[in-house]
């Protein structure tokens, strides 16, 4: 492609990715767990004065917050200062940064492939992968970490022609560390192994690389040292041991699964692109002497094996795998497009199955009387997949742009709905309950609940600390002049005496002690 064409593609990718990541971003409540926690920490930073050093020593409900470094929380606090505290401003920093990963992957692909078409297809695969879009729109840390890693790869590849670009590698390592802590060891290790495997050892002799690492990592090291000096060994035990290295050998908060857990995650959510991945990975193996092939092989194998062996399993841990999958699939689709001849009836059959699933979606959303946009989404999915299957059957390479455009429209419609965070339907809606609490209880109050576990999103919306307790403990808390949030069944088994039921929301009753009426 000519240079000005490349700039046009880059600008177009930026626009379509920002549209997909930002459309209706604030139309759904915050999700448990990470979103509610991140938002609450950010709000406490926003409320504090700069001189209080709250930005350096963040808190959660007034208690020291040691889980993750504060870069994303600081960005959200800054967003609050510009647009107030709401769902949109909470998600905006992570959404924008994750969306920037699409044009960045295009730039990385251009340097790896020396072929703009493969780079473009890889970026479009990344753009239209459901987990990348959905998790990237949430106030979480994973999409931002991936964007910083892609920027690291871009600087690393660019430094082969212009050595000063290696400075950016170190700064990106620092940004990853300040975003998601020790993930930098795994991603940095992948980058280092890629240098070794691709025989680019000259990079290690580049003084700009080591200067960048020294300058880039220094703020992250300074933050860890500041936490250790301020909190002592308690910080090391929570941040490095309990929240980082313990996740390797034991499940944290009960989040565990079989070694093939992430394979199932890919099978559930990476379609239709997963259909093309086996051949894309095989192509990477055949091209392993090329930069793109070695990066795909190293990144995919090392990262997938690492997260599969870690005992703690969470769905979003698989996110950094998607850029490597996108590069492999982009290369395969580019090969299909350029050769103009292919024969893969298996692809057609599997795409037909997706089209049939779209028909099932039309029936389900029509009968369930859900949002009309989901019915339209299912129609678009069915039609586009049917056309793609027909074109593949006819060995027509035009199935590729039809598949890209169809998936983009499907995701755009899904993000237009209020169902893109489907986990919200798993439990009671927190906003009505939070409104009930705010109407009767002062911010910062501790409330005890009969619900089985703590919900950070509820704590955020009601601006109180809601702690789960068993029925026996609830009566004791009530006698100690504490507020209770209890369900109807538990309410029948508790003696209220002179205490008053202040109201009901989502099946929960807010009980006030007599001395606080």
NORPEZI-V605571 format. One record per residue. N is the residue number from 1. SS is DSSP state (@ for helix, = for strand, . for the rest). NEAR is the number of other C-alpha atoms within 8 Angstrom. Layout:
{{N & SS & NEAR} {N & SS & NEAR}}
//
This chain:
{{1 & . & 5} {2 & . & 5} {3 & @ & 6} {4 & @ & 6} {5 & @ & 8} {6 & @ & 10} {7 & @ & 8} {8 & @ & 8} {9 & @ & 9} {10 & @ & 10} {11 & @ & 9} {12 & @ & 8} {13 & @ & 10} {14 & @ & 12} {15 & @ & 8} {16 & @ & 8} {17 & @ & 12} {18 & @ & 11} {19 & @ & 8} {20 & @ & 11} {21 & @ & 13} {22 & @ & 11} {23 & . & 9} {24 & . & 8} {25 & . & 13} {26 & . & 10} {27 & . & 8} {28 & . & 8} {29 & . & 8} {30 & . & 8} {31 & . & 11} {32 & . & 10} {33 & . & 9} {34 & @ & 10} {35 & @ & 14} {36 & @ & 16} {37 & @ & 13} {38 & @ & 11} {39 & @ & 13} {40 & @ & 12} {41 & @ & 14} {42 & @ & 12} {43 & @ & 11} {44 & @ & 13} {45 & @ & 14} {46 & @ & 11} {47 & @ & 6} {48 & . & 8} {49 & . & 8} {50 & @ & 7} {51 & @ & 5} {52 & @ & 7} {53 & . & 8} {54 & . & 13} {55 & . & 10} {56 & . & 7} {57 & . & 9} {58 & . & 12} {59 & = & 12} {60 & = & 11} {61 & . & 10} {62 & . & 5} {63 & = & 6} {64 & = & 8} {65 & . & 10} {66 & . & 8} {67 & . & 7} {68 & . & 9} {69 & . & 10} {70 & . & 11} {71 & @ & 9} {72 & @ & 10} {73 & @ & 12} {74 & @ & 11} {75 & @ & 9} {76 & @ & 15} {77 & @ & 12} {78 & @ & 9} {79 & @ & 13} {80 & @ & 14} {81 & @ & 8} {82 & @ & 6} {83 & @ & 7} {84 & . & 8} {85 & . & 8} {86 & . & 8} {87 & @ & 12} {88 & @ & 9} {89 & @ & 14} {90 & @ & 13} {91 & @ & 14} {92 & @ & 14} {93 & @ & 13} {94 & @ & 16} {95 & @ & 15} {96 & @ & 11} {97 & @ & 11} {98 & @ & 14} {99 & @ & 12} {100 & @ & 12} {101 & @ & 11} {102 & @ & 15} {103 & @ & 12} {104 & @ & 12} {105 & @ & 13} {106 & @ & 13} {107 & @ & 10} {108 & @ & 13} {109 & @ & 18} {110 & @ & 12} {111 & @ & 10} {112 & @ & 9} {113 & @ & 11} {114 & . & 7} {115 & . & 8} {116 & @ & 11} {117 & @ & 7} {118 & @ & 15} {119 & @ & 18} {120 & @ & 12} {121 & @ & 13} {122 & @ & 17} {123 & @ & 16} {124 & @ & 10} {125 & @ & 13} {126 & @ & 12} {127 & @ & 11} {128 & . & 12} {129 & . & 11} {130 & @ & 9} {131 & @ & 10} {132 & @ & 13} {133 & @ & 12} {134 & @ & 10} {135 & @ & 11} {136 & @ & 17} {137 & @ & 14} {138 & . & 10} {139 & . & 15} {140 & . & 11} {141 & . & 10} {142 & @ & 13} {143 & @ & 15} {144 & @ & 12} {145 & @ & 12} {146 & @ & 12} {147 & @ & 13} {148 & @ & 12} {149 & @ & 12} {150 & @ & 12} {151 & @ & 12} {152 & @ & 13} {153 & @ & 11} {154 & @ & 12} {155 & @ & 13} {156 & @ & 12} {157 & @ & 10} {158 & @ & 12} {159 & . & 12} {160 & . & 8} {161 & . & 5} {162 & . & 7} {163 & @ & 10} {164 & @ & 8} {165 & @ & 12} {166 & @ & 15} {167 & @ & 14} {168 & @ & 13} {169 & @ & 16} {170 & @ & 18} {171 & @ & 13} {172 & @ & 13} {173 & @ & 16} {174 & @ & 14} {175 & @ & 13} {176 & @ & 14} {177 & @ & 14} {178 & @ & 11} {179 & @ & 14} {180 & @ & 13} {181 & . & 10} {182 & . & 8} {183 & @ & 9} {184 & @ & 12} {185 & @ & 7} {186 & @ & 9} {187 & @ & 9} {188 & @ & 9} {189 & @ & 9} {190 & @ & 12} {191 & @ & 9} {192 & @ & 8} {193 & @ & 9} {194 & @ & 12} {195 & @ & 11} {196 & @ & 9} {197 & @ & 8} {198 & . & 10} {199 & . & 6} {200 & . & 8} {201 & @ & 8} {202 & @ & 6} {203 & @ & 10} {204 & @ & 7} {205 & @ & 6} {206 & . & 10} {207 & @ & 7} {208 & @ & 11} {209 & @ & 15} {210 & @ & 10} {211 & @ & 10} {212 & @ & 14} {213 & @ & 14} {214 & @ & 9} {215 & @ & 10} {216 & @ & 14} {217 & @ & 13} {218 & @ & 9} {219 & @ & 9} {220 & @ & 12} {221 & @ & 8} {222 & @ & 8} {223 & @ & 9} {224 & @ & 8} {225 & @ & 8} {226 & @ & 8} {227 & @ & 11} {228 & @ & 11} {229 & @ & 7} {230 & @ & 6} {231 & @ & 8} {232 & . & 9} {233 & @ & 7} {234 & @ & 7} {235 & @ & 12} {236 & @ & 10} {237 & @ & 9} {238 & @ & 11} {239 & @ & 12} {240 & @ & 10} {241 & @ & 10} {242 & @ & 11} {243 & @ & 11} {244 & @ & 10} {245 & @ & 9} {246 & @ & 11} {247 & @ & 13} {248 & @ & 11} {249 & @ & 9} {250 & . & 8} {251 & . & 13} {252 & . & 11} {253 & . & 4} {254 & . & 6} {255 & . & 9} {256 & = & 10} {257 & . & 9} {258 & . & 5} {259 & . & 7} {260 & . & 8} {261 & @ & 10} {262 & @ & 12} {263 & @ & 7} {264 & @ & 8} {265 & @ & 10} {266 & @ & 10} {267 & @ & 9} {268 & @ & 7} {269 & @ & 8} {270 & . & 12} {271 & . & 10} {272 & . & 8} {273 & . & 10} {274 & @ & 10} {275 & @ & 9} {276 & @ & 12} {277 & @ & 11} {278 & @ & 8} {279 & @ & 9} {280 & @ & 13} {281 & @ & 13} {282 & @ & 8} {283 & @ & 12} {284 & @ & 14} {285 & @ & 10} {286 & @ & 8} {287 & . & 10} {288 & . & 11} {289 & . & 8} {290 & . & 8} {291 & @ & 10} {292 & @ & 13} {293 & @ & 15} {294 & @ & 16} {295 & @ & 10} {296 & @ & 14} {297 & @ & 12} {298 & @ & 11} {299 & @ & 12} {300 & @ & 11} {301 & @ & 8} {302 & @ & 9} {303 & @ & 12} {304 & @ & 11} {305 & @ & 8} {306 & @ & 8} {307 & @ & 11} {308 & @ & 11} {309 & @ & 8} {310 & . & 10} {311 & . & 12} {312 & = & 14} {313 & . & 12} {314 & . & 7} {315 & @ & 7} {316 & @ & 7} {317 & @ & 9} {318 & @ & 10} {319 & @ & 11} {320 & @ & 10} {321 & @ & 11} {322 & @ & 10} {323 & @ & 9} {324 & @ & 12} {325 & @ & 12} {326 & @ & 12} {327 & @ & 15} {328 & @ & 16} {329 & @ & 17} {330 & @ & 16} {331 & @ & 14} {332 & @ & 12} {333 & @ & 12} {334 & @ & 11} {335 & @ & 8} {336 & @ & 11} {337 & @ & 9} {338 & @ & 6} {339 & @ & 7} {340 & . & 8} {341 & . & 8} {342 & . & 7} {343 & . & 7} {344 & . & 8} {345 & @ & 8} {346 & @ & 6} {347 & @ & 11} {348 & @ & 13} {349 & @ & 9} {350 & @ & 9} {351 & @ & 13} {352 & @ & 11} {353 & @ & 8} {354 & @ & 11} {355 & @ & 14} {356 & @ & 9} {357 & @ & 9} {358 & @ & 12} {359 & @ & 11} {360 & @ & 8} {361 & @ & 10} {362 & @ & 13} {363 & @ & 8} {364 & @ & 8} {365 & @ & 13} {366 & @ & 10} {367 & @ & 7} {368 & . & 6} {369 & . & 7} {370 & . & 8} {371 & . & 8} {372 & @ & 9} {373 & @ & 10} {374 & @ & 13} {375 & @ & 12} {376 & @ & 10} {377 & @ & 12} {378 & @ & 13} {379 & @ & 11} {380 & @ & 11} {381 & @ & 13} {382 & @ & 14} {383 & @ & 9} {384 & @ & 12} {385 & @ & 14} {386 & @ & 11} {387 & @ & 10} {388 & @ & 14} {389 & @ & 14} {390 & @ & 9} {391 & @ & 12} {392 & @ & 15} {393 & @ & 11} {394 & . & 6} {395 & . & 9} {396 & . & 10} {397 & . & 11} {398 & . & 7} {399 & @ & 12} {400 & @ & 10} {401 & @ & 7} {402 & @ & 11} {403 & @ & 11} {404 & @ & 11} {405 & @ & 8} {406 & @ & 12} {407 & @ & 10} {408 & @ & 10} {409 & @ & 10} {410 & @ & 12} {411 & @ & 11} {412 & @ & 10} {413 & @ & 12} {414 & @ & 13} {415 & @ & 13} {416 & @ & 9} {417 & . & 11} {418 & . & 9} {419 & . & 7} {420 & . & 8} {421 & . & 9} {422 & @ & 7} {423 & @ & 7} {424 & @ & 10} {425 & @ & 7} {426 & @ & 6} {427 & . & 6} {428 & . & 7} {429 & . & 9} {430 & @ & 9} {431 & @ & 9} {432 & @ & 9} {433 & @ & 14} {434 & @ & 12} {435 & @ & 10} {436 & @ & 12} {437 & @ & 10} {438 & @ & 11} {439 & @ & 6} {440 & @ & 7} {441 & . & 7} {442 & . & 7} {443 & . & 8} {444 & . & 8} {445 & . & 8} {446 & = & 10} {447 & = & 12} {448 & = & 14} {449 & = & 12} {450 & . & 13} {451 & . & 9} {452 & . & 6} {453 & . & 6} {454 & . & 8} {455 & . & 10} {456 & @ & 12} {457 & @ & 14} {458 & @ & 13} {459 & @ & 14} {460 & @ & 12} {461 & @ & 10} {462 & @ & 12} {463 & . & 9} {464 & . & 13} {465 & = & 10} {466 & = & 12} {467 & = & 10} {468 & = & 11} {469 & . & 11} {470 & . & 7} {471 & @ & 9} {472 & @ & 6} {473 & @ & 8} {474 & @ & 13} {475 & @ & 10} {476 & @ & 8} {477 & @ & 12} {478 & @ & 11} {479 & @ & 8} {480 & . & 6} {481 & . & 11} {482 & . & 12} {483 & = & 13} {484 & = & 14} {485 & = & 12} {486 & = & 13} {487 & = & 11} {488 & @ & 9} {489 & @ & 6} {490 & @ & 10} {491 & @ & 9} {492 & @ & 7} {493 & . & 6} {494 & . & 8} {495 & . & 6} {496 & . & 6} {497 & . & 4} {498 & . & 6} {499 & . & 9} {500 & = & 10} {501 & = & 8} {502 & = & 9} {503 & = & 8} {504 & = & 10} {505 & = & 9} {506 & . & 8} {507 & . & 7} {508 & = & 11} {509 & = & 15} {510 & = & 14} {511 & = & 13} {512 & = & 14} {513 & . & 14} {514 & @ & 9} {515 & @ & 5} {516 & @ & 6} {517 & . & 6}}
//
